[in-house]
Amino acid sequence: MITSVSGILVAATPLSAVIETGGLGYEVHIPVTTAERLPGVGQNAKLHTLAVYREDSATLYGFASQEERDFFRLLVEKVTGVGPKMALSVLSKLSLASLKGAIAAGDVGLLAKCPGIGKKTAERLVIELRDKLNSADLGTVAASSSADVAQPTAAIGPENKIRDAALALAALGYKTADADKAVRQAWIALGANATTEALIKKALG
């Protein structure tokens, strides 16, 4: 079982990262909340990972902290009807602290705002996960080390940011036209200096 990958970040998008180590490049699928904490390309990065195996594929999912990785595993393995794609969507929309708090409080309305999560699935999240979360840890997230957390520094043009954000929304299940419209509205609201990750989070909202 691959529980973490550490090495040089050679490529990154809002929903994926490629980390090279030991002569191998690992493609890792990540939520937006992890993408916004990645260092710049060419720097050292570490992701806590979970491998999901299917009959025709083996996919690696990565997160900035062990807590986020473990919560992703709970979503995928314990909640009926929630697969990796939907779980990434949930973790892209809300921080781990917000998710745990919503589940603890039974806030179905907030959970249902995540793309692909309807009222019934939100109710299942509360019912099936509330008792599995450690009440002492609700609403808290362990801080990642400074080596793991950094803000991207590369300058990206507005159109490229809009395109990348729209592609990320499409990967989360949005129709292409709806994704483009939502991102452009987010760009108008946030301004030209907004990061790709900020555009995605605004569009998801």
C-alpha positions in Angstrom: 0.0 0.0 0.0 1.4 3.4 -1.0 0.6 5.7 2.0 2.7 8.7 0.9 4.7 10.1 -2.0 7.5 12.5 -1.5 9.7 14.0 -4.2 10.0 16.8 -6.8 6.7 18.3 -8.1 7.1 18.2 -11.9 3.5 19.2 -12.9 0.3 20.3 -11.2 -3.3 21.2 -12.0 -6.2 22.0 -9.6 -7.1 18.3 -9.5 -3.8 16.5 -10.1 -0.1 16.5 -9.3 2.9 14.6 -10.7 5.6 13.8 -8.2 8.9 12.3 -9.4 10.9 10.2 -7.0 13.3 7.3 -7.5 13.2 7.7 -11.2 9.4 7.3 -11.3 6.7 9.9 -11.8 3.5 9.3 -9.8 0.3 10.9 -11.1 -1.8 11.7 -8.0 -5.4 13.0 -8.1 -6.0 15.7 -5.5 -8.8 18.0 -4.3 -8.6 21.8 -4.9 -7.9 22.3 -1.1 -4.7 20.3 -1.5 -3.7 21.9 -4.9 -3.8 25.4 -3.3 -1.2 24.2 -0.7 1.3 22.7 -3.1 4.7 24.3 -3.5 5.9 25.5 -6.9 6.8 23.1 -9.7 10.4 22.0 -9.3 10.2 22.1 -5.4 9.9 19.2 -3.0 6.4 18.1 -2.2 4.8 15.4 -0.1 1.3 14.0 -0.4 -0.4 11.5 1.9 -2.0 9.0 -0.5 -4.6 6.3 -0.9 -4.5 3.8 -3.8 -7.9 2.8 -5.1 -8.0 -0.3 -7.3 -10.7 -1.2 -9.8 -10.8 -4.1 -12.3 -9.5 -1.9 -15.0 -7.5 0.8 -13.2 -5.4 1.7 -10.2 -5.6 5.3 -9.2 -3.6 7.2 -6.6 -5.3 10.0 -4.5 -3.3 12.4 -2.5 -3.8 15.0 0.3 -1.9 17.6 2.2 -2.5 15.9 5.5 -3.0 12.4 6.9 -6.4 13.6 8.3 -7.7 14.6 4.9 -6.5 11.3 3.4 -8.2 9.3 6.2 -11.4 11.3 5.8 -11.4 10.6 2.1 -11.1 6.9 2.9 -14.1 7.1 5.2 -16.1 8.7 2.5 -15.2 6.1 -0.2 -15.4 3.0 2.0 -18.2 3.8 4.5 -20.8 6.0 2.8 -23.2 4.3 0.4 -23.1 5.7 -3.1 -20.0 7.9 -2.6 -17.0 7.0 -4.9 -13.6 8.7 -5.3 -14.8 11.3 -7.8 -17.6 12.5 -5.5 -15.4 12.4 -2.4 -12.8 14.6 -4.2 -15.6 17.0 -5.1 -16.7 17.2 -1.4 -13.1 17.9 -0.3 -12.7 20.5 -3.0 -15.7 22.4 -1.9 -15.2 22.4 1.9 -12.3 22.3 4.2 -11.9 19.2 6.4 -12.8 21.3 9.5 -16.0 22.5 7.8 -16.9 19.0 6.7 -16.4 17.5 10.2 -18.3 20.4 11.8 -21.2 20.0 9.3 -21.5 16.3 10.0 -21.3 16.7 13.7 -24.1 19.4 13.6 -26.2 17.4 11.1 -26.0 20.4 8.6 -27.5 18.6 5.6 -28.0 22.0 3.8 -24.3 22.8 3.8 -23.2 19.3 2.7 -25.8 19.3 -0.1 -24.1 22.4 -1.6 -21.2 20.2 -2.7 -21.3 19.3 -6.4 -22.9 15.9 -7.0 -24.2 15.7 -3.4 -28.0 15.9 -3.1 -30.1 16.0 0.0 -30.3 12.2 0.3 -26.5 11.7 0.0 -25.9 14.6 2.4 -28.2 12.8 4.9 -26.2 9.6 4.4 -23.0 11.4 5.1 -24.4 12.6 8.5 -25.9 9.2 9.4 -23.1 7.0 8.4 -20.1 9.1 9.5 -21.2 11.0 12.6 -20.4 8.1 14.9 -17.2 7.2 13.1 -15.6 10.6 13.7 -13.6 11.2 16.9 -15.6 13.9 18.7 -12.4 15.2 20.2 -11.1 15.9 16.7 -14.2 17.5 15.2 -13.5 20.7 13.5 -9.7 20.4 13.8 -7.1 19.7 11.2 -3.5 18.9 12.0 -1.1 21.5 10.7 1.0 20.4 7.8 4.7 20.9 8.0 6.3 23.9 6.3 7.9 21.5 3.8 4.5 20.3 2.7 2.6 23.6 2.5 3.4 26.5 0.3 1.6 28.8 -2.1 2.1 28.5 -5.8 4.3 31.3 -7.2 4.1 30.8 -10.9 2.3 33.6 -12.8 -0.6 32.4 -14.9 -2.6 34.6 -17.4 -6.3 35.2 -16.7 -7.5 33.1 -19.7 -5.3 30.2 -18.7 -6.6 30.4 -15.1 -10.2 30.5 -16.4 -9.6 27.5 -18.7 -7.9 25.4 -16.0 -10.6 26.2 -13.5 -13.3 25.3 -16.0 -11.6 22.0 -16.8 -11.4 21.2 -13.1 -15.2 21.8 -12.7 -15.9 19.7 -15.7 -13.8 16.9 -14.1 -16.0 17.2 -11.0 -19.1 16.7 -13.1 -20.2 20.1 -14.4 -21.3 20.5 -18.0 -18.7 22.3 -20.1 -20.9 25.4 -20.7 -22.0 25.6 -17.1 -18.4 25.3 -15.9 -17.2 28.1 -18.1 -20.0 30.4 -17.1 -19.5 29.7 -13.4 -15.8 30.4 -13.6 -16.1 33.6 -15.6 -18.7 34.9 -13.0 -16.2 34.0 -10.3 -13.4 35.8 -12.2 -15.6 38.9 -12.4 -16.3 38.7 -8.7 -12.8 38.1 -7.5 -10.8 40.1 -10.1 -7.9 39.2 -12.4 -5.5 38.5 -9.6 -7.5 35.5 -8.3 -5.7 32.1 -8.4 -7.1 29.2 -10.3 -7.9 27.5 -7.0 -9.8 30.6 -5.7 -11.8 30.7 -9.0 -12.8 27.0 -8.6 -13.9 27.5 -4.9 -15.9 30.6 -5.8 -17.5 28.8 -8.7 -18.4 25.8 -6.5 -20.0 28.2 -4.1 
